[in-house]
Amino acid sequence: MDRICAIVCAFYGVARPDILKARRGWRNDPRNTAIYLVTKLRRDTLGQIVRAFEIQAARSAAVTRMTKRLANEPELCKGILKMELTIKKNQEQT
């Protein structure tokens, strides 16, 4: 999870605290991306993800939002795929 968060932070140019806490009324793409990638690429339990990201609502809401956006935003999709490849490459190196 740390690697995924680090890659997402580097991609978006944000600090880790920016993706770990929710902010109401603000679309936090880095946070939603991190939750999406953790859900897609890892086998963490819902409880682990809720604790890591201090999620108050269901994690599925963030994943659903990102999935819908990926279908309509090709540039976002390219960015997500780039981060996924980086994450997978890092996993192979360890």
Helices and strands as residue ranges (DSSP letters): H 2-12, H 16-20, H 29-41, H 46-53, H 59-72, H 74-93
